[in-house]
Every structure is written in structure tokens, then in C-alpha cells.
Amino acid sequence: MASGCEPEPLNGGMLLIKVTRLNGEEFYINPDLIQYIEKTPDTVITLTNDKKVVVREEVEEVIQRIVTFKRQIFGFVQRNEELAGE
């Protein structure tokens, strides 16, 4: 798995994905707040509040991190539902 693909538990257990600003500063973003991602040629993430963030990661890499995040979240929910049914 590529570096940064593992969601990070922060802020009381909220899962976020790690991205890197162009200046090298790493930070975490809630993938549920991403409205869209574009390449212009830099990768620009637009959030639901219309704030834009420019990151070093390629569009495909950000998408992969979101997919990994969603799989972990939905896998956790599915496992809990299976345990509740036992």
C-alpha cells in the first residue's frame, strides 16, 4: 500500500486521510468533505465549503486514499452488523 493510504485516527477517533501541501507540510483532511478533485496541473481539492487546497499528491493517489478510507469504514460497519446478528 502506498504511503499515506492508511487513514489516520485523529480528533477523538475521526478518520482522516493524509495529504501534503506544495511546501511539504503534511496535514489531514476529512474525505467526506471533498466536493471534487481536479488537476490544473497541480492537484486541487475543493471542499464542500468551497475552500480549495492544493496538494502534491496526484489525483489518482488522493482517490486511492479515499477508496481505502471508505473500505475501512464500511468494512467496520459490516463487521459490527455481523456481530450484532450473532
N, C-alpha and C positions, 0 to 999 in steps of 0.2 A: 504494500500500500504506500502511496506517495506521502511524503512528509506533509503534515498539516491536515491529512484526511480524517484523522480521528477527532470527533467532536470533543470539545473541552468542557468539563463541568465547572461552571463558574456561577457566581451570584446565587448562592443557595440551591445549586443543582440544575440551573437552567443550562441547557446545552447550546453551545455556540460553535461556529467554525472560525478557524484562524486564517487571516489574510494579512498581506504585507503592503504597506504604503510604498510609494515610489522611493521615499527616503530611507527605506529599510525597516521602519518601525512596524512591528507586528502588533495586531490588535484582533479583537474578536467581534464577530457580527452575528446577529440572530438571523438565520436564513429565512425564517418566516416573514421577516420584514423586507425582503428583497422583492421589488416590483419587477425589475428586469435588469439584464446584464448586456452590455454592448462593448464592441471592440472598435476603438476610434483613433489611432491604432492601439492606444492603451486600453486596458480593461476598466470600464466604468460601471460601477454597481449603483443603481438608482433604488433608493428605499421607498417604502410606501408613503413617507412624509416628504417625498421629492428631494431629499438630500442626496447628493452624489458623492461617491467615494471612488477614487482612482487607486487601483491596486496593481502590484507586479504580476500576480498570477494570471495565466491565460484564462479565457472564458471557459474552456473545457475543464480546466483544473477546478475552478470555482464550482462549476456544475457537478463535477465528481464529488466534491466535498459536501454539497447539498444532498446528493443522492445517498451518500454514506450516512449522513445525519438522519435522513428520513428513514432509511432502512433500520437504523438502530432504534429510533423512536417507535416505529411501527412494529418492529420485532419485539420490543419490550412490552408493548400493549398486548400483542398477540399472546406472548408467553403468560402474561398476567391473566388474560381471559381463559387460557387453557388451564391454568392452575385453579382458577375460581370454579371451573366446571368439574373439577375432580371431587 
